Amino acid sequence: MGTKKIYLSPSNQPDNKYVVGNTNEKIEMETVADKIKQILDSEYECETVVATTSLTINASGRPKEAKDKGCDVYLAIHSNAGGKGKASGAVAFYHPNSDGSKELARNIVRELNAICPILSNRDTAVKNGMELYAGYGLAEVRNPNKIGITAVLAETDFHDNPATAKWIIDNKSKIAKAYVEALVNTFGIPKKVQITEGKLYRVQAGAFKEKSNAEELVTKLKVAGFESFIKYD
């Protein structure tokens, strides 16, 4: 199946000021992206590319860079606003033509909300990114999908809410780890194994249409003492 190559596209919006902390969306999300890359590069068997920050999100910008570098996953990392200082919770936008996109969006929302002490008040946290702008959709969902890349745009939490803005600022390492967990769980990215001699062989134990069946087998293998994971394909 090959090694996953993940493209991280942090927000390039310095004018989106955080309500606390004298910082902005660009600074905070670029730091989160760098931390995600550090974790993936050091601990997991995948390749990670962080977007050239000067590039736009138009088709000829970051999506093209992702394609040129051979990436098959595109993760746009943002923080949210517009909640009049009271909204909270992660939100993720997926492309409806991609099962992997929707699965990643779900996993991101679950992982981020699990670590945030401010409970989400979002009625819908996992959203179709192509329903916005009269069906034209979000650029960082639409453009990567057009060229065959699984794409999600994630809003980490709200930066116009003082409580969640401070939480983002103070917890970027935890947030990065949550994004990593979502990526790893969605695509079955294995951890790096340190070996001093010889070769390492992996064995596929099964292939299932239903995720619940795959999860059941992984549980049985772990009980038997085998390191196991699910890889989405």
N, C-alpha and C positions, 0 to 999 in steps of 0.2 A: 504493500500500500504506500510505502515511501514515508519520508519524514515530513511532518507538517511544517509549513513555513508561514509564520504569522506576521502580519503587517499591523503595526500600532500607529494610529493616527490621532494624536492628542489635539485638543481644541487649540486653534490659533486665534483666540478672541481676547486680546488684552483689555478691551473696553468693557468686558463683562466683569465688573468689580465685585469682589466679595463684600458683604455687608459688614464683616469684621476682618481684622487681620492685615489691612493694608496690602492686599494681594488681589489676584485676578484669576480668571478661569485658565488662561494660557499658562501661567506659571505653575499653578497647582496640577493641572492635567499633564503637562509635560513631565513633571516630577513623577507622577504616578506611572506614566508610560515607561520612563527610565527604570523605575523600580520593578515593573513587570518584566522588562527585558532582562534585568539582572537575575531575577529568580529563574526565569525560563532557561536562560543561557547556562546557569550554573547547576541547575538541578534536573532539567528535563531534556529528553531527546527530541529536540525540535530546533528550528532556526527562527530567529526573531529580527525583524527590521522595524526601526522607528522612522516615521516619515521625515523627510527633509522639510523642516518647518517653513521654509520660504514658499513651498508649493501650495497651490490652492486645492480645493476639494472638487474642482471641475474634472471632467473626464480625462483631460490632458495633463492633470496635475498628479495628485497623490494616487488615484486609482491606476493611472498609467505606470507610475513608479512601482506600485505593488505588483502589477502584472509583469513588468520588465524584470523584476527581481525574483520572479517565480513564486510569489506568495499565493496561497490558496485560502487564507482567512484574512479578513480585513476588519479590524476592530477600531471604531472611532470612539474616543474617550472624552466625555464632556461632563460638565456639571450644569445644573438646571436653574431656572428662574421663572418668574411669572406667577408665583404662588402668594403674592402679597405678604411675604414674610412668614407665612403659616404652613406652607406645603412642605411635605417631607416624604422621603422614600425614593428608592432607585426606580428608574424607568428605562426600558430598553426597546429599541425599534428593530424589527426584523423584516426580511423580504418574504412575501407570501409564497413565492415560487421555490423556496429553499427550506427543506426540513431542518437542515443543519443550522441555518440562521435562526429559526424560531427556537430550536433547542438551546442554542447558545444564549439567546436573549433571556429565556426562562431561567437558565442556570445563573446568569449574571445577577438578575434581580434577586433570586433566592440567596445567593452567597453574600451580596452586599447588604441586604436587609437583615440577614442573620447576625451580622457583626455590628450593626448600628444600634445604639441604645435609644435613639429617637424613633419611635414606631412609624412605619409608613402610613400615610392617610390617602394613598392613591387608590381610586376605584379600579383603574386598569393600569397595571404596571408594565405589561408586555403588550406592545402595540405594533400593528401593521404599519411599517414606515412608508408604504406606498399609498396610504389613504390621505396623506397630508398634501396640501397645495393642489387641491382639486384633482387628485390622482397622479400628479407629477412626481410626488414622493420626495423623500430626503435624498440629497445628492450622494451622501456617503453610504446609503443603502442601495440606491438605484444604480449609480455608476459602476461600482465594483461588481454587482450582480450581472450587469450587462456583459462583462468580460469573463464571466465564469468563476468569480471569487465569492465565497461565502462571506456575507457582510452583516454587521450589526453596529448600530449607533447606540451607545449607552450613556445615559445621564446618571452620574454617580449618586448625586443627591442635590438638594437645592442650596445654591450659594446666596440666595436672598433671604433665607431663614437664618437668624443668628446662631441658633443651636446646631443646625446641620452644617452650616458653613464652618463653624469652629471645629466640628467633628471631622470634616474633610481635612482641614489644615493640620490637625493634630494626629491624624491616623492614616497618613498616606501609605505607610508600609503595610498596614493591615488591609487597606483597600486594594493595594497591588496584589497581595496574596489572595484576596477574594476573587479578583479577576483571573488570576492564574488557576485557581481551583475550578472556576467555571470553564475555562478553556480545556483544562486537563480532563475534566469529567465529560465534556461534550465530545471530544475527539479521541479520548483514550490515549492521551500522550503519556508514554511511559517515563518513569524516572531513570536518570542515568545510573548505570551499574558500574561500580569500580571493580575492575579485575586486573590482576597483575600478570597473569599468563593465560595463554590459550584463547579460545573464541567463545562467544556467548551466543546461544541459539534460543529463540523463542518459539513456542508452539501455540498455534491457534486452536483453542479448545472447542469452539463452536461458532455458529453464525445464525442469528435469529431475526425474524421480522418484528417480534414483540420485545420491547426493551425489558419488560418484566421477566421474561425467560432468561435473558442474558444476565440480569441482576441476580436471579436465583442461582445460576451456575457459578457466578463469581463468588457468591456467599459460600457455596459448597467447597469451592477450591481453596478459599481462604481458611475455612475450618480445617481443611486437610493439610494446611501449612504451605500452600503455594501462593506466591505473590501474583495477584491477578488484577486485570483491569478491563474495562469495556472501551473499544475503539469504534466510534461512529464513522460509517462510510456510506 
